[in-house]
Amino acid sequence: MNEPLAERLRPQSLNDYISQSHLVGETGVLTQQLHQGVIASMIFWGPPGTGKTTLANIVANESKRPFYTLSAINSGVKDIRDVIDKAKQSGGLFTTKNPILFIDEIHRFSKSQQDSLLQAVEKGWVTLIGATTENPSFEVIPALLSRCQVYVLKSFSKDDLEALLNRALKEDALFKERNIKLKETEALIRLSGGDGRKLLNLFELIITSFDKKDNIVITNDIVSQRVQNNMVRYDKTGEQHYDIISAFIKSIRGSDPNAAVYWLARMIEGGEDVKFIARRLLILASEDIGNANPTALVIANNAFQAVSVIGYPESRIILSQCTTYLATSPKSNAAYEAIGKAQQLVKETGDLSVPLSVRNAPTKLMRELGYGDNYQYAHNYENNFVPHEFLPEDIKNTKLYNPGNNAREHAQREFLKTRWKDKYGY
């Protein structure tokens, strides 16, 4: 039996499926569709190892539909048309039993490849299920996206991952033949990063590193030792993708251009999508640099636009320029922290009323109700400022934005002090 553990344990029904209860629980949207027998075209968006392919297979199995699959990595327009022709022959037009066409990594399809799917989806020749680790809003053309429901799959929780490990021990034929005791799971779960497939690959790697006659006790120390000793073999699974982008981002955040360029080169040599890299740089420019250097966002946005146009190999130079610029820029996460605090405050306080003075008053009735009363127009005052209350009464004087410790944001802090005095404690 040469199948990897993750494949041997692949669930065949919703009853065996672990996690994603918001989709496949008793009241989950996919559960309801399967009960009703009407399956809409959809896109599963989520990190690796969250069960996207498995879920597509289960939808096909439980709805008793023909199932066709394509990988965006090695399929062209001709392959798509061939599959659609087969699907048209095996399914009835406009019936609830239309074949399912599953496309893995649909974000890697070009515009022309995605265009070739439109008629089949629109005419109902196939029910499309796409899987992607990338935000479909960026990577799927609007015409196709508008014809699909997007369902978000979440990384497995600790309980989900432990359930996977226990299932492997109880149900896998090869593991049942061996004396295995799972004493500690923390290291396995930490190394998996919420990726169920990665977890099972790690687990199998460790089990097979023992002699078949050994009594096996899995501890955190054993996991660390065995994974380290077999790192080369483990790397061949191709699941370093997220580890390397994490190292790349953290190197830039840590102001180390040397490490950042190294990890950039690793991604380039591995054939990583240039837009994937550039999009991460764009996010970092705001999240980790922000108002410490507002030009960083401009540079990152221009880099994203440029690499989207020219691609490899020249885009490596643009990515390197942007990477080194961001790595050597002053850092601040003040804007990131501010919106996080504000969102948490909204969750805690609910829909607080907008103060009457800053409400919009386009109608006579609104003006009669006091909308806009006592609003002070800042430009009518010295220095274009007047101390007015803009927050709801219940949370007035709440400071959400705290400028960072750098030259530009120090100037912002001084500006706010001169304007608001002691109101916000700047």
C-alpha positions in Angstrom: 0.0 0.0 0.0 1.9 3.1 -1.3 -0.7 5.7 -0.7 0.2 8.4 1.8 -1.7 8.5 5.0 -3.6 11.7 4.1 -5.0 9.9 1.0 -5.8 6.7 2.9 -7.8 8.6 5.4 -9.6 10.9 2.9 -13.2 11.1 4.0 -15.9 9.8 1.6 -18.9 11.3 3.3 -20.0 14.3 5.3 -20.3 12.1 8.4 -16.5 11.4 8.2 -15.5 15.0 7.4 -13.7 16.9 10.2 -14.0 20.7 10.6 -15.8 23.4 8.6 -19.0 23.0 10.6 -20.2 26.3 9.2 -20.4 24.6 5.8 -21.1 20.9 6.6 -22.7 21.0 10.0 -26.4 20.2 10.5 -27.4 23.7 9.4 -24.4 24.3 7.1 -25.0 25.7 3.7 -23.5 22.7 1.8 -25.5 20.3 4.0 -28.7 22.2 3.0 -27.8 22.1 -0.7 -27.1 18.4 -0.6 -30.4 17.7 1.2 -32.3 19.8 -1.4 -30.4 18.2 -4.3 -29.5 21.5 -5.9 -25.8 22.3 -6.0 -24.6 25.8 -7.1 -21.3 26.5 -8.7 -18.9 27.5 -5.9 -15.3 28.3 -5.0 -13.6 27.0 -1.8 -11.1 29.5 -0.5 -8.8 28.5 2.3 -5.3 27.6 3.4 -3.6 24.3 2.3 -4.8 21.2 4.0 -8.2 22.4 5.0 -10.1 19.8 2.9 -11.1 21.7 -0.2 -10.5 18.8 -2.6 -12.0 16.3 -0.2 -15.1 18.4 0.1 -15.5 18.7 -3.6 -15.4 14.8 -3.9 -17.9 14.5 -1.1 -20.3 16.9 -2.8 -20.0 14.8 -6.0 -20.4 11.5 -4.1 -23.4 12.5 -2.0 -25.2 14.3 -4.9 -24.5 11.2 -7.2 -23.1 13.3 -10.0 -20.3 12.6 -12.5 -17.1 14.1 -11.3 -14.4 15.6 -13.5 -11.2 17.2 -12.2 -8.6 19.5 -13.7 -5.5 21.1 -12.1 -4.8 24.7 -13.1 -1.1 23.9 -13.1 -1.1 21.6 -16.1 -4.3 22.2 -17.9 -4.9 24.4 -20.9 -8.0 25.7 -22.7 -8.1 22.6 -24.9 -8.2 20.4 -21.8 -11.0 22.5 -20.3 -13.1 22.2 -23.5 -12.5 18.4 -23.7 -13.8 18.0 -20.2 -16.8 20.2 -20.8 -17.7 18.2 -23.9 -17.5 15.0 -21.9 -19.6 16.6 -19.2 -22.3 17.7 -21.6 -22.6 14.1 -22.8 -22.9 12.6 -19.4 -25.3 15.1 -17.8 -28.6 16.5 -18.9 -29.0 20.1 -19.8 -30.5 22.2 -17.0 -31.0 19.3 -14.7 -30.1 19.0 -11.0 -27.7 16.2 -11.9 -25.3 18.2 -14.0 -21.7 16.9 -13.7 -19.3 18.6 -11.3 -16.1 20.0 -12.7 -13.5 20.5 -10.0 -10.6 22.8 -10.7 -7.8 22.8 -8.2 -5.8 26.0 -7.8 -8.2 27.9 -10.0 -6.3 31.1 -9.1 -3.5 29.9 -11.4 -5.8 29.9 -14.5 -5.2 32.7 -16.9 -8.0 35.0 -18.0 -8.5 33.1 -21.3 -8.7 29.8 -19.4 -11.3 31.2 -17.0 -13.2 32.8 -19.9 -13.5 29.3 -21.5 -15.5 28.1 -18.4 -18.1 30.9 -18.5 -20.5 29.4 -21.1 -20.5 26.0 -19.5 -21.3 27.4 -16.1 -23.8 29.9 -17.4 -25.6 27.3 -19.5 -25.6 24.7 -16.7 -23.5 22.2 -18.6 -21.4 21.8 -15.5 -21.5 22.7 -11.8 -18.1 24.3 -11.2 -16.2 23.8 -7.9 -13.0 25.7 -7.7 -10.4 25.5 -5.0 -7.9 28.3 -4.2 -5.6 29.4 -1.5 -5.7 33.0 -2.9 -8.4 35.6 -2.4 -10.8 34.9 -5.4 -11.6 38.6 -5.5 -8.1 39.2 -6.9 -7.6 36.0 -8.9 -10.9 35.0 -10.4 -12.4 37.1 -13.2 -15.5 39.0 -12.2 -17.8 37.3 -14.8 -16.9 33.9 -13.4 -16.9 35.0 -9.7 -20.4 36.4 -10.1 -21.7 33.0 -11.1 -20.2 31.2 -8.1 -20.8 31.2 -4.3 -17.5 31.7 -2.4 -17.1 29.6 0.7 -14.3 30.2 3.1 -12.6 27.2 4.7 -10.7 27.8 8.0 -7.5 26.3 9.3 -8.1 23.3 11.4 -8.5 23.9 15.2 -6.5 22.1 17.8 -9.5 19.8 18.4 -9.8 19.1 14.7 -6.2 18.2 14.4 -6.2 15.9 17.4 -9.3 14.2 16.0 -7.4 13.6 12.8 -4.5 12.0 14.7 -6.9 9.8 16.7 -8.7 8.7 13.5 -5.4 7.7 11.9 -4.6 5.5 14.9 -8.1 3.9 15.0 -8.8 3.5 11.3 -5.7 3.3 9.2 -4.9 -0.3 8.4 -1.1 0.1 8.6 -1.1 2.0 11.8 -3.5 -0.5 13.5 -0.9 -3.2 12.9 1.7 -1.3 15.1 1.9 -0.5 18.8 1.6 3.3 18.8 0.9 5.5 21.8 0.2 9.2 21.2 1.4 10.7 24.4 1.9 14.3 23.4 0.5 16.2 20.4 1.6 19.8 20.9 4.7 19.6 18.6 2.8 17.9 15.8 0.0 20.4 15.9 2.4 23.4 16.1 4.4 22.1 13.1 1.3 21.5 11.1 0.2 25.1 11.2 -3.5 24.2 11.0 -2.9 22.1 7.8 -4.5 18.7 8.1 -2.6 17.2 5.3 0.7 18.4 6.6 -0.2 17.0 10.0 -0.8 13.6 8.6 2.3 13.7 6.5 4.3 14.6 9.6 2.7 11.8 11.6 3.4 9.2 9.0 7.0 10.5 8.6 7.6 10.0 12.3 5.9 6.5 12.5 7.8 5.2 9.6 11.1 6.4 11.0 10.7 3.6 13.7 11.4 -0.1 13.1 8.2 -2.0 12.5 8.7 -4.1 15.7 9.2 -1.0 17.9 6.8 0.1 20.6 6.2 3.7 19.6 5.5 6.5 22.1 5.0 9.9 20.4 6.2 12.8 22.5 7.1 16.4 21.7 10.8 15.6 21.9 10.5 12.6 19.6 8.6 14.7 17.0 11.2 17.5 17.1 14.1 15.0 16.7 12.6 12.9 14.0 11.3 15.8 11.9 14.7 17.5 12.1 16.5 14.4 11.1 14.2 13.9 8.1 13.9 17.5 7.0 15.1 16.9 3.5 12.5 14.2 2.9 9.8 16.4 4.5 10.7 19.3 2.3 9.9 17.3 -0.8 6.2 17.5 0.0 6.3 21.1 -1.4 4.5 22.5 1.6 7.2 25.1 2.5 5.3 27.7 0.6 3.8 29.4 3.6 6.8 28.9 5.8 9.0 30.7 3.3 6.6 33.6 2.8 6.4 33.9 6.6 10.2 34.1 6.9 10.2 36.6 4.1 7.7 38.9 5.7 9.3 38.6 9.2 12.7 39.4 7.7 11.4 42.6 6.2 9.5 43.5 9.4 12.8 42.8 11.3 14.7 45.3 9.0 17.0 42.6 7.6 17.3 43.1 3.8 19.9 40.3 3.5 17.5 37.6 4.8 14.6 39.2 3.0 16.3 39.0 -0.4 17.4 35.4 0.4 13.8 34.3 1.0 12.7 36.3 -2.0 15.2 34.3 -4.1 13.9 31.0 -2.7 10.4 31.9 -3.9 11.6 33.1 -7.3 13.7 30.0 -7.9 10.7 27.9 -6.8 8.5 29.6 -9.4 6.3 31.5 -7.0 3.6 33.7 -8.5 5.0 37.2 -8.7 1.7 38.7 -7.8 1.5 36.6 -4.7 4.9 38.1 -3.5 4.0 41.6 -4.5 0.6 41.4 -2.8 2.3 40.5 0.5 4.7 43.4 0.1 1.7 45.7 -0.4 0.1 44.5 2.8 3.4 44.8 4.7 3.9 48.4 3.6 0.8 49.4 5.4 0.7 46.9 8.3 4.4 47.1 9.4 5.6 50.5 8.0 2.4 52.7 7.8 2.8 56.3 8.7 6.5 55.9 9.7 7.1 56.1 5.9 3.9 56.6 3.8 5.9 56.4 0.6 6.4 52.7 1.3 2.8 52.0 0.3 3.3 54.0 -2.9 6.4 52.0 -3.7 4.8 48.7 -3.0 1.7 49.5 -5.0 3.8 50.6 -8.0 5.8 47.3 -7.6 2.6 45.3 -7.7 1.3 47.1 -10.8 4.7 46.7 -12.5 5.2 42.9 -11.9 1.6 42.3 -13.0 2.5 43.7 -16.4 6.0 42.3 -17.0 6.2 39.0 -15.1 9.4 36.9 -14.8 12.4 37.2 -15.2 12.6 41.0 -15.1 10.1 41.3 -12.2 12.7 39.8 -9.9 14.6 43.2 -10.0 11.4 45.1 -9.1 10.6 42.7 -6.3 14.2 43.0 -5.0 14.1 46.8 -5.1 10.8 46.9 -3.2 11.9 44.3 -0.7 15.1 46.1 0.2 13.3 49.5 0.4 10.7 48.1 2.8 13.3 46.2 4.9 15.4 49.4 5.3 12.4 51.7 6.1 11.4 52.8 9.6 8.7 50.6 11.0 5.4 51.2 12.7 2.3 49.1 13.2 0.3 52.0 14.6 -2.3 52.0 11.8 -2.7 48.2 12.0 -3.2 48.4 15.8 -5.6 51.3 15.5 -8.1 49.5 13.2 -7.8 46.4 15.3 -8.7 48.3 18.5 -11.5 50.1 16.7 -13.0 46.9 15.4 -12.9 45.3 18.8 -14.6 48.4 20.3 -17.3 48.2 17.7 -17.9 44.5 18.6 -18.1 45.4 22.3 -20.3 48.5 22.0 -22.5 47.7 19.1 -24.2 50.3 16.8 -23.7 53.5 18.9 -25.6 56.5 17.6 -23.9 59.0 15.5 -23.8 62.4 17.3 -26.4 64.7 15.9 -23.9 67.5 15.2 -22.0 65.3 12.6 -25.0 63.6 11.0 -25.9 64.3 7.4 -28.9 66.6 6.9 -30.0 66.6 3.3 -33.7 67.0 4.0 -35.9 69.5 5.8 -37.2 66.8 8.2 -33.6 65.8 9.2 -32.7 69.5 9.9 -35.9 69.9 12.0 -34.8 66.8 14.0 -31.5 68.5 14.8 -29.3 66.7 12.3 -26.1 68.8 11.8 -27.0 71.2 14.7 -23.9 72.9 16.3 -21.5 71.4 13.8 -18.4 73.5 13.7 -16.8 73.8 10.2 -13.0 73.4 10.9 -11.9 75.6 8.1 -13.7 78.6 9.7 -11.3 78.5 12.6 -7.6 79.3 13.2 -5.3 76.6 11.9 -8.3 74.9 10.4 -9.2 73.3 13.7 -11.8 73.5 16.4 -12.2 71.0 19.3 -15.4 69.1 18.3 -16.7 65.8 19.6 -16.9 63.3 16.7 -17.2 60.0 18.6 -20.5 58.7 20.1 -21.1 59.9 23.7 -20.6 56.5 25.2 -17.0 56.2 23.9 -15.9 59.9 23.8 -12.2 60.6 24.6 -11.3 57.0 23.5 -7.8 56.9 21.9 -7.5 54.3 19.2 -4.5 55.7 17.2 -1.2 55.8 19.0 1.6 57.1 16.8 4.7 55.0 16.7 8.2 55.9 17.9 9.7 57.3 14.7 10.4 60.7 13.2 7.3 61.0 11.1 4.9 59.7 13.7 6.6 61.8 16.4 5.5 64.8 14.3 2.0 63.4 14.2 1.9 63.0 17.9 3.1 66.6 18.5 0.5 67.8 16.0 -2.3 65.9 17.9 -1.0 67.3 21.2 -1.3 70.9 20.0 -4.8 70.3 18.7 -6.4 68.1 21.2 -4.4 69.1 24.3 -5.2 66.5 27.0 -8.3 65.0 25.5 -6.7 61.8 24.1 -3.6 61.8 26.2 -1.1 62.2 23.4 
